[in-house]
Amino acid sequence: MAASEHGPRERMVFSAAQLIRRDGVAATRLRDVVVHAGAPRGSLQHYFPGGKEQLVNEAVDWAGRYASARIARFMSGMARPTPGRLFAAMVGQWTEEYRSAGFAGGCPVAAATVDCADSTETTRAASAAAFTRWRRPVARELVAMGVPPGRSDAIATLMISSLEGAILMARAEQSVRPLRAVARELGPFLDSCVVQEE
């Protein structure tokens, strides 16, 4: 989503997600969101009468929808998809970002969860819903690749939680090493979860 292609409301949601993924919820100020979005002054109250909490929740929702849509894009780019290749594509998105732009950004859903899970129930619920929105298409694609339906949700959870952990470690180490490690080590296991047809 390019900020200039959307109206002020959409731009502010996108900008909030970008600032949260870089600075966390507590350090993301509403005035910074307005400036980042190039939105008119006073537009926050108009579009987000629930204030910062509403804006954060909508940014988290945007991030969940973005992650879900990326799964479809990854799958469309694979001639012969496997669970390991899907996971490698998920990891590769972050590896490329960190190599080209540095390690400033993380996952906005993870940042909101860390900052708000114990203090803001609506944001905790929004984060849980965003992770679910991301996990479901992963599980669905795993089933299409031959993973038994009874295991697909758990395997999708493993993939997403491994990626999130590697993102945190990569930012801490300022290195893509953790991302490369999880892709290399988890890929063969994921592919072994496919049940071959008789």
CORDAPE-V793287 format. One record per residue. N is the residue number from 0. RES is the residue in one letter. D_LAST is the distance of its C-alpha to the last C-alpha in Angstrom with 1 decimal. Layout:
# CORDAPE-V793287
N & RES & D_LAST
N & RES & D_LAST
This chain:
# CORDAPE-V793287
0 & M & 44.1
1 & A & 47.3
2 & A & 50.2
3 & S & 52.5
4 & E & 50.2
5 & H & 50.5
6 & G & 53.3
7 & P & 55.0
8 & R & 52.9
9 & E & 49.6
10 & R & 51.1
11 & M & 52.3
12 & V & 48.9
13 & F & 47.4
14 & S & 50.3
15 & A & 50.1
16 & A & 46.4
17 & Q & 47.4
18 & L & 50.4
19 & I & 48.5
20 & R & 45.8
21 & R & 48.6
22 & D & 51.2
23 & G & 49.7
24 & V & 50.9
25 & A & 54.2
26 & A & 55.4
27 & T & 54.5
28 & R & 57.7
29 & L & 57.9
30 & R & 60.5
31 & D & 58.2
32 & V & 55.5
33 & V & 58.1
34 & V & 59.2
35 & H & 55.7
36 & A & 54.8
37 & G & 58.1
38 & A & 58.6
39 & P & 62.0
40 & R & 63.9
41 & G & 63.7
42 & S & 60.4
43 & L & 58.6
44 & Q & 60.5
45 & H & 60.0
46 & Y & 56.2
47 & F & 55.5
48 & P & 58.0
49 & G & 55.9
50 & G & 56.9
51 & K & 54.9
52 & E & 52.5
53 & Q & 51.5
54 & L & 51.2
55 & V & 49.1
56 & N & 46.7
57 & E & 46.3
58 & A & 45.7
59 & V & 43.0
60 & D & 41.4
61 & W & 41.7
62 & A & 39.9
63 & G & 37.0
64 & R & 36.7
65 & Y & 37.0
66 & A & 34.2
67 & S & 31.9
68 & A & 32.8
69 & R & 32.2
70 & I & 28.4
71 & A & 28.2
72 & R & 30.3
73 & F & 28.1
74 & M & 25.0
75 & S & 26.8
76 & G & 27.8
77 & M & 24.4
78 & A & 22.8
79 & R & 19.5
80 & P & 19.6
81 & T & 18.2
82 & P & 19.6
83 & G & 21.7
84 & R & 23.1
85 & L & 24.0
86 & F & 25.8
87 & A & 27.5
88 & A & 28.8
89 & M & 30.1
90 & V & 31.8
91 & G & 33.0
92 & Q & 35.0
93 & W & 37.1
94 & T & 37.4
95 & E & 38.8
96 & E & 41.2
97 & Y & 42.5
98 & R & 43.0
99 & S & 44.9
100 & A & 46.7
101 & G & 47.0
102 & F & 45.9
103 & A & 48.0
104 & G & 45.4
105 & G & 42.6
106 & C & 40.6
107 & P & 43.0
108 & V & 40.9
109 & A & 41.0
110 & A & 44.7
111 & A & 45.4
112 & T & 43.5
113 & V & 45.5
114 & D & 48.8
115 & C & 48.5
116 & A & 46.0
117 & D & 48.9
118 & S & 51.6
119 & T & 50.4
120 & E & 48.2
121 & T & 47.5
122 & T & 46.4
123 & R & 44.1
124 & A & 42.5
125 & A & 42.3
126 & S & 40.6
127 & A & 38.1
128 & A & 37.3
129 & A & 37.0
130 & F & 34.4
131 & T & 32.5
132 & R & 32.8
133 & W & 31.4
134 & R & 28.6
135 & R & 27.2
136 & P & 26.2
137 & V & 24.6
138 & A & 22.5
139 & R & 21.6
140 & E & 20.6
141 & L & 18.4
142 & V & 16.5
143 & A & 16.2
144 & M & 14.9
145 & G & 12.0
146 & V & 14.3
147 & P & 14.1
148 & P & 17.2
149 & G & 18.9
150 & R & 19.1
151 & S & 19.9
152 & D & 23.6
153 & A & 24.2
154 & I & 22.5
155 & A & 24.6
156 & T & 27.7
157 & L & 27.0
158 & M & 26.9
159 & I & 30.1
160 & S & 32.0
161 & S & 31.3
162 & L & 32.5
163 & E & 35.6
164 & G & 36.5
165 & A & 36.2
166 & I & 38.4
167 & L & 41.1
168 & M & 41.0
169 & A & 41.3
170 & R & 44.3
171 & A & 45.9
172 & E & 45.4
173 & Q & 46.1
174 & S & 43.2
175 & V & 39.6
176 & R & 38.6
177 & P & 36.9
178 & L & 34.9
179 & R & 33.7
180 & A & 33.0
181 & V & 30.7
182 & A & 28.8
183 & R & 28.4
184 & E & 27.5
185 & L & 25.4
186 & G & 23.3
187 & P & 21.0
188 & F & 20.6
189 & L & 19.7
190 & D & 17.0
191 & S & 15.6
192 & C & 15.3
193 & V & 12.4
194 & V & 9.1
195 & Q & 6.4
196 & E & 3.8
197 & E & 0.0
